[in-house]
């Protein structure tokens, strides 16, 4: 847990603004254009950077912090560590400790050092409206950010391995197809050779042996080339490993101002001491690699001499055969083709074996990939259950595993562009019933009969669709496409009797906020900024849900509300009310204090003025008397 202690702005629309911020509830009120949203977005900008500011507020921040304005936020983190962040437009943020020491090892813009929750009413609506997408998942994932980051890193490694595996499969398949095409072009050379009558004058045996040896010679040179490339790659990898080891083992664990500095210095020294033996081992391996490279050079020199001898002998036999009969020359040519065919067959067999090994490896990688995605879904289930407890019975939060097919759907849409078929929406809906790996297999095998049997598109349409997919979709990419979890956020809209839950995207504007606000208020304990949460909400809900939630949770988190509704600061008992005003050119603090101290401003700005406030009070009192 951490809290904002002080906000300062020099320059811009709110020049000279200084606020000492208490714990609990802080309400910012003022007329339209007085700078309330500017202040809220300035705090978000200072802590998280311009990329965290919503698009519709970027122009507001840039305009109102122009001219060298500087935003300074002082925060008290858990453990009584005090930090100050200073940031101006297009400037690198400065993070300093309480004693003025600059910290350069923290990326403030990542939003994890001093995490802030900030929402405008439009952002809340966007989360509610996004049935498919990442916004709702982010609400859950941020609550276990470290755990999620670890799994996502591991998932990223598996994804890269799958991509590498797919590249190798594609390359192997292309080579197999190329070899098959070469073999088909040669025809049945064995049959043609067998049909030739034998000749006593031809030296076919020696010629065939040498022709066959030429194929072996070419493969030997190719293997030498491959071995030399692999050794160069290994040497480069070791050099990279050496650099990474130097970075890791010379990393400093200690923070100079921390009470643990003496404890951690010992471990810094132990880590640094471990670097020397690691570098020695790497150097020893590098020496062996150079020796291996020398061995390969010797092998190349020796084998080149032998190959040259074979070439010379083959040239002699070729010259002799040229002087022989036409039949001998034909036999020699066919023998040479047979030798080449046998070489192609061996290469294809080796590649087929390699392909099988790659496919088996891919099965293992896909299983690991699915397991990690299941771990993410399980964590989201746990978070949703915890949030559900805090949000109350009116709101329901559900994790629907593997239900967000947005990316898969987009791949199908793109794949259909060249198919020239009608009713594409219906086609997409039917195809979405097939699992990605199932459809990928049909595309890979070009299985028209099975495709038509599963889709009932008809043979002609099925052929057009399948041909278009084979042209535009990579089956290896399709079979591992991300099918994300869908996060259901639903509101019970029944006023009585049996509950009736509707997804937030299907609710009215006011109901959307009704569904989201309890979750946003309860999800974690870092400071929360909400710009006009009462927009589109009725006062009954504000009192019943928002006010009660704020009263219950403000002891455990700091809340900054920009509001036009008197119920929030008054009934939720704000610890600080900040009243802003503006002359149209700059904004200023008109009043800053408790609810009682700002009573007149609250009545004037939020109740419509004292006359309207007193008139309502009289009417309510009159109706009460009449009813009595």
C-alpha positions as CSV (number, residue, x, y, z in Angstrom):
1,X,0.0,0.0,0.0
2,X,1.2,3.5,-0.7
3,X,-0.4,7.0,-0.6
4,X,0.0,10.4,-2.3
5,X,1.2,13.0,0.2
6,X,1.6,16.1,-1.8
7,X,0.8,17.4,-5.3
8,X,2.5,20.4,-6.8
9,X,2.2,22.0,-10.2
10,X,4.4,24.9,-11.4
11,X,3.2,26.6,-14.6
12,X,0.5,25.7,-17.0
13,X,-3.2,26.1,-16.3
14,X,-2.8,25.5,-12.5
15,X,0.4,27.4,-11.7
16,X,1.5,27.4,-8.1
17,X,-0.9,24.7,-7.1
18,X,0.2,22.9,-3.9
19,X,-2.0,20.3,-2.0
20,X,-1.1,18.3,1.0
21,X,-3.2,15.1,0.5
22,X,-4.5,13.1,3.4
23,X,-5.4,9.5,3.5
24,X,-9.0,8.4,2.9
25,X,-11.4,10.3,0.6
26,X,-10.4,13.5,-1.2
27,X,-13.1,15.2,-3.3
28,X,-12.3,17.8,-5.9
29,X,-15.2,20.1,-6.8
30,X,-15.6,23.3,-8.9
31,X,-17.4,24.8,-11.8
32,X,-17.0,23.5,-15.4
33,X,-13.6,24.5,-16.7
34,X,-12.0,25.1,-13.3
35,X,-9.3,22.5,-13.9
36,X,-10.6,19.5,-12.0
37,X,-9.9,17.0,-14.8
38,X,-6.6,18.7,-15.6
39,X,-5.5,18.1,-12.0
40,X,-6.5,14.4,-12.1
41,X,-4.8,13.8,-15.4
42,X,-1.7,15.7,-14.3
43,X,-1.3,13.3,-11.4
44,X,-1.8,10.3,-13.7
45,X,0.7,11.8,-16.2
46,X,3.3,12.4,-13.4
47,X,3.1,8.8,-12.1
48,X,2.6,6.8,-15.3
49,X,3.6,9.0,-18.3
50,X,1.7,10.4,-21.2
51,X,1.0,6.9,-22.7
52,X,-1.2,6.1,-19.6
53,X,-3.4,9.2,-20.2
54,X,-6.6,8.2,-22.2
55,X,-6.6,9.5,-25.8
56,X,-9.4,11.9,-25.2
57,X,-7.4,13.6,-22.4
58,X,-4.0,13.8,-24.1
59,X,-4.8,17.2,-25.7
60,X,-6.1,18.5,-22.4
61,X,-2.8,17.5,-20.6
62,X,-0.6,18.9,-23.3
63,X,-2.5,22.2,-23.5
64,X,-2.7,22.7,-19.8
65,X,0.8,21.6,-18.9
66,X,2.5,23.5,-21.8
67,X,5.1,26.2,-21.3
68,X,7.5,24.3,-19.1
69,X,4.9,23.3,-16.4
70,X,6.3,20.7,-13.9
71,X,4.2,18.2,-12.0
72,X,5.6,17.0,-8.7
73,X,4.0,14.1,-6.7
74,X,5.4,13.1,-3.3
75,X,4.4,9.6,-2.2
76,X,4.8,7.5,1.0
77,X,5.3,3.9,0.1
78,X,4.8,0.9,2.4
79,X,7.7,0.7,4.8
80,X,7.8,4.5,5.3
81,X,9.9,5.1,2.2
82,X,9.2,8.5,0.7
83,X,9.6,9.2,-3.0
84,X,9.1,12.3,-5.2
85,X,8.4,12.1,-8.9
86,X,8.9,15.2,-11.0
87,X,7.8,15.3,-14.7
88,X,7.3,17.9,-17.4
89,X,6.0,17.4,-20.9
90,X,8.4,15.6,-23.2
91,X,10.9,15.3,-20.3
92,X,12.3,12.2,-18.7
93,X,10.8,11.8,-15.2
94,X,13.0,12.3,-12.2
95,X,12.5,10.0,-9.2
96,X,14.3,10.9,-5.9
97,X,14.3,9.6,-2.4
98,X,13.5,11.6,0.8
99,X,17.2,12.6,1.1
100,X,17.3,13.8,-2.5
101,X,19.1,10.9,-4.0
102,X,18.1,10.2,-7.7
103,X,17.0,6.7,-8.6
104,X,17.9,5.7,-12.2
105,X,17.1,2.0,-12.0
106,X,13.3,2.3,-12.0
107,X,11.2,2.6,-15.2
108,X,8.4,4.7,-13.8
109,X,6.3,4.5,-16.9
110,X,5.8,0.7,-16.4
111,X,3.3,1.7,-13.7
112,X,4.5,-1.0,-11.3
113,X,6.7,1.0,-8.9
114,X,3.9,3.2,-7.6
115,X,0.8,1.6,-9.2
116,X,-2.1,4.0,-9.7
117,X,-5.8,3.3,-10.6
118,X,-7.2,6.2,-12.6
119,X,-10.5,6.2,-14.6
120,X,-12.8,8.7,-16.2
121,X,-16.4,7.9,-16.8
122,X,-15.8,7.3,-20.4
123,X,-13.0,4.8,-19.6
124,X,-15.4,3.0,-17.3
125,X,-17.9,2.8,-20.2
126,X,-15.2,1.5,-22.6
127,X,-14.4,-1.4,-20.2
128,X,-18.1,-2.2,-19.9
129,X,-18.6,-2.1,-23.7
130,X,-15.7,-4.4,-24.5
131,X,-17.2,-7.8,-24.6
132,X,-14.2,-9.2,-26.3
133,X,-10.7,-7.8,-25.7
134,X,-8.1,-7.1,-23.1
135,X,-9.5,-4.3,-21.0
136,X,-11.6,-6.6,-18.7
137,X,-8.8,-9.1,-18.5
138,X,-6.4,-6.3,-17.4
139,X,-8.7,-5.5,-14.5
140,X,-8.0,-9.0,-13.2
141,X,-4.4,-9.5,-14.3
142,X,-3.1,-6.4,-12.7
143,X,-4.0,-7.7,-9.3
144,X,-1.5,-10.6,-9.7
145,X,0.9,-8.7,-11.9
146,X,4.1,-10.3,-10.8
147,X,2.7,-13.8,-11.0
148,X,1.1,-13.1,-14.4
149,X,4.3,-11.6,-15.7
150,X,6.3,-14.7,-14.8
151,X,3.8,-17.0,-16.6
152,X,3.6,-14.7,-19.6
153,X,7.4,-14.6,-19.9
154,X,7.4,-18.4,-19.8
155,X,4.5,-18.4,-22.3
156,X,6.5,-16.1,-24.5
157,X,9.4,-18.5,-24.5
158,X,7.1,-21.4,-25.5
159,X,5.6,-19.2,-28.3
160,X,9.0,-18.5,-29.7
161,X,9.9,-22.2,-29.6
162,X,6.7,-23.0,-31.4
163,X,7.5,-20.3,-34.0
164,X,11.0,-21.7,-34.5
165,X,9.6,-25.2,-34.7
166,X,7.1,-24.0,-37.3
167,X,9.8,-22.3,-39.4
168,X,11.8,-25.6,-39.4
169,X,8.8,-27.6,-40.4
170,X,8.0,-25.2,-43.3
171,X,11.6,-25.3,-44.5
172,X,11.7,-29.1,-44.3
173,X,8.4,-29.3,-46.2
174,X,9.5,-26.9,-48.9
175,X,12.7,-29.0,-49.4
176,X,10.7,-32.2,-49.4
177,X,8.4,-30.8,-52.0
178,X,11.3,-29.6,-54.1
179,X,13.0,-33.0,-54.0
180,X,9.8,-34.7,-54.9
181,X,9.4,-32.4,-57.9
182,X,12.9,-33.1,-59.0
183,X,12.3,-36.9,-58.7
184,X,9.0,-36.6,-60.7
185,X,10.8,-34.7,-63.5
186,X,13.3,-37.5,-63.9
187,X,10.6,-40.0,-64.6
188,X,11.2,-43.8,-64.3
189,X,14.9,-43.8,-65.1
190,X,15.4,-47.2,-63.5
191,X,12.9,-48.8,-66.0
192,X,14.6,-47.2,-68.9
193,X,18.0,-48.4,-67.8
194,X,16.7,-51.9,-67.4
195,X,15.3,-51.9,-70.9
196,X,18.7,-51.3,-72.4
197,X,20.5,-54.4,-73.8
198,X,23.9,-55.0,-72.1
199,X,27.1,-54.1,-73.9
200,X,30.5,-55.7,-73.4
201,X,32.4,-52.7,-74.6
202,X,31.1,-50.2,-72.1
203,X,32.8,-49.4,-68.8
204,X,29.5,-48.7,-67.2
205,X,30.3,-50.2,-63.8
206,X,33.2,-47.8,-63.1
207,X,31.3,-44.9,-64.5
208,X,28.2,-45.5,-62.4
209,X,30.3,-45.9,-59.2
210,X,32.1,-42.7,-59.9
211,X,28.9,-40.9,-60.7
212,X,27.4,-42.1,-57.5
213,X,30.5,-41.0,-55.6
214,X,30.1,-37.5,-57.0
215,X,26.8,-37.3,-55.2
216,X,28.4,-38.4,-52.0
217,X,31.2,-35.9,-52.5
218,X,28.6,-33.0,-52.8
219,X,26.9,-34.2,-49.6
220,X,30.2,-34.4,-47.8
221,X,31.0,-30.8,-48.7
222,X,27.5,-29.7,-47.6
223,X,27.9,-31.3,-44.2
224,X,31.3,-29.7,-43.7
225,X,29.7,-26.3,-44.6
226,X,26.9,-27.0,-42.1
227,X,29.3,-28.0,-39.3
228,X,31.3,-24.9,-39.8
229,X,28.2,-22.7,-39.7
230,X,27.0,-24.4,-36.5
231,X,30.4,-23.9,-34.8
232,X,30.3,-20.1,-35.7
233,X,26.8,-19.9,-34.3
234,X,27.9,-21.7,-31.1
235,X,30.8,-19.3,-30.7
236,X,28.6,-16.3,-31.1
237,X,26.1,-17.8,-28.6
238,X,28.9,-18.3,-26.0
239,X,30.1,-14.7,-26.5
240,X,26.5,-13.5,-25.9
241,X,26.2,-15.8,-22.8
242,X,29.5,-14.3,-21.5
243,X,28.1,-10.8,-21.8
244,X,24.8,-11.8,-20.1
245,X,26.6,-13.5,-17.3
246,X,28.7,-10.3,-16.7
247,X,25.4,-8.3,-16.5
248,X,23.7,-10.8,-14.1
249,X,26.6,-11.5,-11.7
250,X,27.7,-7.8,-11.5
251,X,24.1,-6.7,-10.7
252,X,23.7,-4.8,-7.5
253,X,21.1,-6.1,-5.1
254,X,21.4,-3.5,-2.4
255,X,19.7,-0.1,-2.1
256,X,22.2,2.3,-0.5
257,X,19.5,4.0,1.6
258,X,17.9,0.7,2.7
259,X,18.3,-0.7,6.2
260,X,19.3,-4.0,4.6
261,X,22.4,-2.5,2.8
262,X,24.9,-4.4,4.9
263,X,23.0,-7.7,4.6
264,X,22.8,-7.5,0.8
265,X,26.4,-6.2,0.2
266,X,27.7,-9.7,1.2
267,X,25.5,-11.3,-1.5
268,X,26.6,-8.7,-4.1
269,X,30.2,-9.8,-3.4
270,X,29.4,-13.5,-3.5
271,X,27.6,-13.1,-6.9
272,X,30.6,-11.1,-8.3
273,X,33.0,-13.8,-7.1
274,X,31.1,-16.5,-9.0
275,X,31.7,-14.6,-12.3
276,X,35.4,-15.6,-12.7
277,X,34.9,-19.4,-12.8
278,X,32.0,-19.0,-15.2
279,X,34.2,-16.9,-17.5
280,X,37.0,-19.6,-17.2
281,X,34.5,-22.3,-18.2
282,X,33.3,-20.3,-21.2
283,X,36.9,-19.5,-22.3
284,X,37.7,-23.2,-22.1
285,X,34.7,-24.1,-24.3
286,X,35.7,-21.3,-26.8
287,X,39.2,-22.9,-27.0
288,X,37.6,-26.3,-27.8
289,X,35.4,-24.7,-30.5
290,X,38.5,-23.2,-32.2
291,X,40.2,-26.6,-32.1
292,X,37.1,-28.1,-33.7
293,X,37.2,-25.4,-36.4
294,X,40.8,-26.3,-37.1
295,X,39.9,-30.0,-37.3
296,X,37.2,-29.2,-39.9
297,X,39.6,-27.1,-41.9
298,X,42.0,-30.1,-42.0
299,X,39.1,-32.4,-43.0
300,X,38.1,-30.0,-45.8
301,X,41.7,-29.8,-47.1
302,X,42.0,-33.6,-47.1
303,X,38.7,-34.4,-48.7
304,X,39.1,-31.7,-51.3
305,X,42.1,-33.5,-52.7
306,X,40.2,-36.8,-52.9
307,X,37.3,-35.1,-54.6
308,X,39.6,-33.6,-57.2
309,X,40.9,-37.1,-57.9
310,X,37.4,-38.5,-58.4
311,X,36.5,-35.6,-60.7
312,X,39.5,-36.3,-62.8
313,X,38.8,-40.0,-63.1
314,X,35.2,-39.3,-64.0
315,X,36.3,-36.9,-66.7
316,X,38.5,-39.7,-68.2
317,X,35.6,-42.2,-68.2
318,X,33.3,-39.6,-69.7
319,X,35.7,-39.0,-72.5
320,X,36.0,-42.7,-73.1
321,X,32.3,-43.2,-73.1
322,X,31.9,-40.3,-75.6
323,X,33.9,-42.4,-78.1
324,X,31.8,-45.5,-77.4
325,X,28.6,-46.5,-79.0
326,X,25.4,-44.5,-78.7
327,X,24.0,-47.3,-76.5
328,X,27.0,-46.9,-74.1
329,X,26.5,-43.2,-73.9
330,X,22.8,-43.6,-73.2
331,X,23.5,-46.2,-70.5
332,X,26.1,-43.9,-68.9
333,X,23.6,-41.1,-68.9
334,X,20.9,-43.2,-67.3
335,X,23.2,-44.7,-64.8
336,X,24.1,-41.1,-63.8
337,X,20.5,-40.2,-63.5
338,X,19.8,-43.3,-61.4
339,X,22.6,-42.3,-59.0
340,X,21.1,-38.8,-58.7
341,X,17.7,-40.3,-58.1
342,X,19.0,-42.5,-55.3
343,X,20.7,-39.5,-53.7
344,X,17.4,-37.5,-53.9
345,X,15.5,-40.4,-52.3
346,X,18.0,-40.6,-49.5
347,X,17.8,-36.9,-48.8
348,X,14.0,-37.0,-48.8
349,X,13.9,-40.0,-46.4
350,X,16.2,-38.1,-44.0
351,X,14.0,-35.0,-44.2
352,X,10.9,-37.1,-43.6
353,X,12.5,-38.5,-40.5
354,X,13.4,-35.0,-39.4
355,X,9.9,-33.8,-40.1
356,X,8.4,-36.6,-37.9
357,X,10.8,-35.5,-35.1
358,X,9.7,-31.9,-35.5
359,X,6.0,-32.8,-35.4
360,X,6.5,-34.9,-32.2
361,X,8.4,-31.9,-30.6
362,X,5.5,-29.6,-31.7
363,X,3.0,-31.8,-29.8
364,X,5.0,-31.4,-26.6
365,X,5.4,-27.7,-27.1
366,X,1.6,-27.2,-27.7
367,X,0.8,-29.2,-24.6
368,X,3.1,-27.0,-22.5
369,X,1.6,-23.9,-24.2
370,X,-1.9,-25.0,-23.3
371,X,-0.9,-25.8,-19.7
372,X,0.5,-22.3,-19.2
373,X,-2.7,-20.7,-20.6
374,X,-4.7,-22.8,-18.2
375,X,-2.5,-21.5,-15.3
376,X,-3.4,-17.9,-16.3
377,X,-7.1,-18.8,-16.5
378,X,-6.9,-20.5,-13.0
379,X,-5.4,-17.4,-11.5
380,X,-8.1,-15.2,-13.1
381,X,-10.8,-17.5,-11.6
382,X,-9.2,-16.9,-8.1
383,X,-9.1,-13.2,-8.7
384,X,-12.7,-13.1,-9.9
385,X,-13.9,-15.0,-6.9
386,X,-12.1,-12.6,-4.5
387,X,-13.5,-9.5,-6.4
388,X,-17.0,-11.1,-6.4
389,X,-16.9,-11.3,-2.6
390,X,-16.0,-7.6,-2.4
391,X,-18.3,-6.3,-5.1
392,X,-21.5,-7.7,-3.6
393,X,-24.5,-9.7,-4.9
394,X,-25.7,-7.2,-7.5
395,X,-22.6,-7.7,-9.7
396,X,-21.4,-11.0,-11.1
397,X,-17.9,-11.6,-12.3
398,X,-17.2,-14.7,-14.4
399,X,-14.1,-16.0,-16.3
400,X,-15.3,-17.9,-19.4
401,X,-12.3,-19.9,-20.5
402,X,-11.2,-19.8,-24.2
403,X,-14.3,-17.8,-25.1
404,X,-12.7,-14.7,-26.7
405,X,-12.3,-15.8,-30.4
406,X,-11.6,-12.3,-31.7
407,X,-8.1,-13.1,-33.1
408,X,-9.3,-16.4,-34.6
409,X,-12.3,-14.7,-36.2
410,X,-10.1,-12.0,-37.7
411,X,-7.9,-14.6,-39.2
412,X,-10.9,-16.2,-40.8
413,X,-12.2,-12.9,-42.1
414,X,-8.8,-12.1,-43.7
415,X,-8.6,-15.6,-45.2
416,X,-12.0,-15.3,-46.9
417,X,-11.1,-12.1,-48.8
418,X,-10.0,-13.9,-51.9
419,X,-12.7,-16.6,-51.9
420,X,-15.3,-14.6,-53.7
421,X,-18.2,-16.2,-51.9
422,X,-21.4,-14.6,-50.6
423,X,-22.9,-14.5,-47.1
424,X,-19.5,-14.3,-45.4
425,X,-20.9,-13.6,-42.0
426,X,-22.8,-16.9,-42.0
427,X,-19.7,-18.7,-43.3
428,X,-17.6,-17.2,-40.4
429,X,-20.2,-18.2,-37.9
430,X,-20.1,-21.8,-39.2
431,X,-16.3,-21.9,-39.3
432,X,-16.1,-20.6,-35.7
433,X,-17.7,-23.9,-34.6
434,X,-14.5,-25.7,-35.7
435,X,-11.5,-25.6,-33.3
436,X,-8.5,-23.8,-34.8
437,X,-6.3,-26.9,-34.8
438,X,-9.1,-28.9,-36.5
439,X,-9.5,-26.3,-39.3
440,X,-5.7,-26.1,-39.6
441,X,-5.5,-29.8,-40.2
442,X,-8.1,-29.6,-43.0
443,X,-6.2,-26.8,-44.6
444,X,-2.9,-28.6,-44.3
445,X,-4.3,-31.8,-45.8
446,X,-6.5,-30.1,-48.4
447,X,-9.3,-32.4,-47.3
448,X,-12.2,-31.1,-49.3
449,X,-14.5,-34.0,-48.5
450,X,-14.1,-33.7,-44.7
451,X,-14.3,-29.8,-44.9
452,X,-17.6,-30.0,-46.8
453,X,-19.0,-32.7,-44.5
454,X,-18.3,-30.5,-41.4
455,X,-19.5,-27.2,-42.9
456,X,-22.3,-28.2,-45.4
457,X,-21.2,-25.3,-47.7
458,X,-21.5,-27.4,-50.8
459,X,-18.6,-28.7,-52.9
460,X,-18.2,-25.6,-55.0
461,X,-18.2,-23.1,-52.2
462,X,-16.1,-25.4,-50.0
463,X,-13.5,-25.6,-52.7
464,X,-13.4,-21.8,-53.1
465,X,-13.1,-21.3,-49.4
466,X,-10.5,-24.0,-48.9
467,X,-8.4,-22.8,-51.8
468,X,-8.5,-19.2,-50.4
469,X,-7.4,-20.5,-47.0
470,X,-4.6,-22.5,-48.4
471,X,-3.4,-19.4,-50.2
472,X,-3.6,-16.9,-47.3
473,X,-3.6,-18.9,-44.0
474,X,-0.6,-20.6,-42.4
475,X,-2.0,-23.7,-40.7
476,X,0.9,-23.8,-38.2
477,X,0.0,-20.3,-37.0
478,X,-3.7,-21.1,-36.9
479,X,-3.4,-24.2,-34.7
480,X,-1.8,-22.2,-31.9
481,X,-3.7,-18.9,-32.3
482,X,-4.5,-17.3,-29.0
483,X,-8.1,-18.0,-27.8
484,X,-8.3,-15.8,-24.8
485,X,-10.6,-15.9,-21.7
486,X,-13.6,-13.7,-21.8
487,X,-14.4,-11.8,-18.6
488,X,-18.1,-11.5,-17.9
489,X,-19.1,-8.5,-15.8
490,X,-22.9,-8.7,-15.2
491,X,-25.4,-6.7,-13.3
492,X,-28.6,-8.0,-11.7
493,X,-31.2,-5.8,-13.3
494,X,-34.2,-7.4,-11.6
495,X,-35.9,-5.1,-9.1
496,X,-37.4,-8.0,-7.2
497,X,-37.9,-11.7,-7.3
498,X,-35.6,-14.0,-9.4
499,X,-32.2,-12.4,-10.3
500,X,-31.8,-11.4,-13.9
501,X,-28.1,-10.7,-14.9
502,X,-27.1,-8.8,-18.0
503,X,-23.6,-8.3,-19.3
504,X,-22.3,-4.7,-18.8
505,X,-22.2,-4.2,-22.6
506,X,-25.9,-4.6,-22.8
507,X,-26.7,-2.1,-20.1
508,X,-27.7,1.6,-20.2
509,X,-24.9,4.1,-19.6
510,X,-25.9,4.5,-15.9
511,X,-26.1,0.7,-15.4
512,X,-22.6,0.2,-17.0
513,X,-21.1,2.3,-14.2
514,X,-23.3,0.6,-11.7
515,X,-21.7,-2.7,-12.7
516,X,-18.1,-1.5,-12.9
517,X,-17.8,0.9,-9.9
518,X,-18.0,-1.7,-7.1
519,X,-15.2,-3.7,-8.8
520,X,-13.0,-0.6,-9.4
521,X,-13.4,0.5,-5.8
522,X,-12.6,-2.9,-4.3
523,X,-9.9,-4.4,-6.6
524,X,-6.7,-3.2,-4.8
525,X,-5.3,-0.8,-2.2
526,X,-3.2,1.7,-4.2
527,X,-4.6,5.2,-4.7
528,X,-7.7,5.5,-6.9
529,X,-8.6,8.5,-9.0
530,X,-12.1,8.6,-10.6
531,X,-13.2,11.6,-12.7
532,X,-17.0,12.2,-12.2
533,X,-18.1,8.6,-11.3
534,X,-21.6,9.8,-10.7
535,X,-22.2,10.6,-14.4
536,X,-25.3,8.8,-15.5
537,X,-25.9,7.3,-12.0
538,X,-29.0,8.0,-9.9
539,X,-28.6,9.3,-6.4
540,X,-30.1,6.2,-4.8
541,X,-27.3,4.1,-6.3
542,X,-24.7,6.6,-5.4
543,X,-25.8,6.5,-1.8
544,X,-26.5,2.7,-1.6
545,X,-23.4,1.5,-3.4
546,X,-20.8,4.2,-4.0
547,X,-21.0,6.0,-0.7
548,X,-21.2,2.8,1.4
549,X,-18.3,1.3,-0.5
550,X,-16.2,4.4,-0.1
551,X,-16.9,4.6,3.7
552,X,-16.0,0.9,4.0
553,X,-12.8,1.0,1.8
554,X,-11.3,4.4,2.4
555,X,-9.4,3.1,5.5
556,X,-7.5,0.7,3.2
557,X,-6.9,2.9,0.2
558,X,-6.7,6.6,-0.8
559,X,-9.5,7.8,-3.1
560,X,-9.5,11.0,-5.1
561,X,-12.9,11.8,-6.7
562,X,-13.8,14.6,-9.0
563,X,-17.5,15.0,-8.5
564,X,-20.6,17.2,-9.0
565,X,-22.6,15.2,-6.5
566,X,-22.9,16.4,-2.9
567,X,-23.7,12.9,-1.6
568,X,-20.1,11.7,-2.2
569,X,-18.2,14.3,-0.1
570,X,-20.9,14.8,2.5
571,X,-22.3,11.3,3.2
572,X,-19.0,9.5,2.6
573,X,-17.3,12.1,4.9
574,X,-14.4,13.3,2.8
575,X,-11.2,13.9,4.7
576,X,-10.4,16.8,2.3
577,X,-12.5,18.9,-0.1
578,X,-10.6,20.9,-2.7
579,X,-12.5,23.7,-4.4
580,X,-11.1,24.9,-7.7
581,X,-12.0,28.0,-9.6
582,X,-10.9,29.7,-12.8
583,X,-10.9,33.1,-14.5
584,X,-10.7,31.4,-17.9
585,X,-7.0,31.7,-18.2
586,X,-5.7,29.9,-15.1
587,X,-7.2,27.8,-12.4
588,X,-6.7,28.4,-8.7
589,X,-7.6,26.8,-5.4
590,X,-10.6,28.7,-4.0
591,X,-10.9,26.7,-0.8
592,X,-9.3,23.6,0.8
593,X,-10.5,22.0,3.9
594,X,-13.0,19.6,5.6
595,X,-16.6,19.2,4.6
596,X,-17.7,21.6,7.3
597,X,-15.1,24.2,6.2
598,X,-16.2,24.0,2.6
599,X,-19.9,23.8,3.4
600,X,-20.9,27.0,1.5
601,X,-18.9,25.9,-1.6
602,X,-20.5,22.5,-1.6
603,X,-24.0,24.0,-1.3
604,X,-23.3,26.5,-4.0
605,X,-21.6,24.2,-6.5
606,X,-23.2,20.8,-5.8
607,X,-26.6,21.7,-4.4
608,X,-27.5,24.6,-6.9
609,X,-27.0,27.4,-4.4
610,X,-28.4,28.1,-0.9
611,X,-31.8,29.2,-2.2
612,X,-32.3,26.0,-4.1
613,X,-30.9,23.9,-1.2
614,X,-33.3,25.6,1.3
615,X,-36.3,25.4,-1.0
616,X,-35.7,21.6,-1.4
617,X,-35.4,21.2,2.3
618,X,-38.7,23.0,2.9
619,X,-40.5,21.0,0.3
620,X,-39.2,17.7,1.7
621,X,-40.2,18.9,5.2
622,X,-43.6,19.9,4.0
623,X,-44.2,16.6,2.3
624,X,-43.1,14.8,5.4
625,X,-45.6,16.8,7.6
626,X,-48.4,16.2,5.1
627,X,-47.7,12.5,5.0
628,X,-47.8,12.5,8.8
